[in-house]
Amino acid sequence: MSSRGSAVRLTKSTDGIVSRLINRRISTRITRVLAGLRRPPSPDAVTVVASALVAGGGLAFASGYPALGGLLAQLGSIIDGVDGELARALGRQSRAGALLDTVLDRLADIALLFGMSLAAVAAGYSPLLVVAVSLLAATGDLMVSYIHAVGEKLAQRHPVLVGRIPGVASRDVRLFIAFLAGLAGRPLEGLAAIALLGHSYTVAKTVELLSFLEKENQHTS
């Protein structure tokens, strides 16, 4: 890696617990290798690969290979850290890249959750129950991303850094739940855990953001 890249901090203060304890230990090593290549891949290309892995996890779940689905989801989660690290290391961060990452992350998550839903139906669970739990998981997944995006815009800082509740429902955590659910062959339970975590975190973080914004408004009025 170049001297410029070696001085760049690859991790982020908003990393979730799985990223800090597992993912970054692997992704930063991959990034250093890639950044040291004569022609490093573009961060956008890495984004596409990461999303394809997560979406492929959904396909594996739906095809009757939940363990493989979980492994692909976790591998995609690790590679998902590489694109941002590589962009920072190479000085190639851009708003276009951030937009692409956000859109592909959401699409890949939906594909994964849909695949887990089909696996749950194949396992013999009531289709109505699966639909209900899957909708809660999908909306919980999307609401975490939404509260982070809107909260950061309004509070001028990432919502994880507001209040006392850490990023316990961040994408790395949700994908790790899918990973564990796949290994255990329990797709419905994984969906339920993602749903509960996503919605409870959204409510709690909304309360914290409201309190923060009200205090900020009082200070400026």
NORCOR-V648993 format. One record per backbone hydrogen bond with DSSP energy under -1.0 kcal/mol. CO is the residue of the C=O (numbers start at 0). NH is the residue of the N-H. Records with the same first field share a line. If there is no record, write none. Layout:
CO=NH + NH
//
This chain:
1=5
4=7
11=14
15=19
16=20
17=21 + 22
18=23
22=25 + 26
23=27
25=29
26=30
27=31
28=32
29=33
30=34
31=35
33=36
41=45
42=46
43=47
44=48
45=49
46=50
47=51
48=52
49=53
50=54
51=55
52=56
53=57
54=58
55=59
56=60
57=61
58=62
59=64
60=63
64=68
65=69
66=70
67=71
68=72
69=73
70=74
71=75
72=76
73=77
74=78
75=79
77=80
78=82
80=84
81=85
82=86
83=87
84=88
85=89
86=91
93=97
94=98
95=99
96=100
97=101
98=102
99=103
100=104
101=105
102=106
103=107
104=108
105=109
106=110
107=111
108=112
109=113
110=114
111=115
112=116
113=117
114=118
115=119
116=120
117=121
118=122
119=124
120=123
125=129
126=130
127=131
128=132
129=133
130=134
131=135
132=136
133=137
134=138
135=139
136=140
137=141
138=142
139=143
140=144
141=145
142=146
143=147
144=148
145=149
146=150
147=151
148=152
149=153
150=154
151=155
157=160
158=161
165=167
166=169
169=173
170=174
171=175
172=176
173=177
174=178
175=179
176=180
177=181
178=182
179=183
180=185
185=189
186=190
187=191
188=192
189=193
190=194
191=195
192=196
193=197
194=198
195=199
196=200
197=201
198=202
199=203
200=204
201=205
202=206
203=207
204=208
205=209
206=210
207=211
208=212
209=213
210=214
211=215
212=216
213=217
214=218
215=219
216=220
//
